[in-house]
Amino acid sequence: MFATLSDRLTATFKNLRGKGRLSEADIDATAREIRIALLEADVALPVVKEFVAAIKERARGEEVSGALNPAQQVVKIVNDELVAILGGETRRLRYAKSGPTVIMLAGLQGAGKTTLAAKLALWLKEQGKTPMLVACDLQRPNAVQQLQVNGEKVGVPVYAPEPGNGVGDPVSVAKASIEEAKRKLHDVVIVDTAGRLGVDAEMMAQAAGIRDAVQPDEVLFVVDAMIGQDALVTAQAFLDGVGYDGVVLTKLDGDARGGAALSIRQVTGRPVMFASSGEKMTDFDVFHPDRMASRILD
Ligand code: GDP
């Protein structure tokens, strides 16, 4: 396992005692440790550089208090800054003022969209909503069936192309689903879309077509935290190709340190809104910036 930032800084500060400001040499040594900790947590290099520069600036102004251990003091500064960048408070879903709220999911194949769609539906149901799931991933074999199975698990109906009607066109399915939701008085519609293994122009065009057809209130970009540094490249590609309002990090039950959350937030400006952490339908929660900050640092 990696040493925690706190351990590293305690070692760095071993010889530092007393009051006064941190010396430049101390600040440099501190910055080095923070940089290593963030890189080990998979934060992208440009984001690390910017972050460390900001922390150095802040550390210069800080008094080393006689009572507080300087390592703890710096860890606190780093933690506070991480929480602030990760969004401070959790950003909540925006609901439509009238008609069904439309939430569209986008992301690579295997990111966890189909699983997440059902988890989100369950969570909404628990908030008193009456969601409907829409199967627009007509690319991946079994994606429709997988959504139906998950929909059944959480007791949420799934709108899908009729079997036997060929593969169907996802844009038409998406459009028709909104009418169906209105007829059946569903107040939230969650649209699952197709992903591919890598960023691909055709996939982006299809997702953009679905977006235009359903005019979502929220587009959520779903990304596997385990893909580490690649998450940022994918996040940028989806921002350019489809655009989105918020991010969902999945597979946080794995050993990913969560640096992707920081990189994506910093580079795209979009908040991480939800976190998925397992295969069970209840392994899901709103994103807590403070928990993620501790995960990145511990
Ligand atoms: P999609 O291609 O984006 O729709 O991805 P899926 O929802 O099919 O998920 C791909 C795989 O990841 C499936 O085997 C899921 O069971 C699994 N999965 C999804 N979310 C999580 C998660 O939070 N943790 C873990 N461990 N596995 C997940």
Boltz pocket constraint, residues with backbone or C-beta under 6 A from the ligand:
constraints:
  - pocket:
      binder: B
      contacts: [[A, 107], [A, 108], [A, 109], [A, 110], [A, 111], [A, 112], [A, 113], [A, 114], [A, 115], [A, 116], [A, 140], [A, 193], [A, 195], [A, 250], [A, 251], [A, 252], [A, 253], [A, 254], [A, 276], [A, 277], [A, 278], [A, 279], [A, 283]]
      max_distance: 6.0
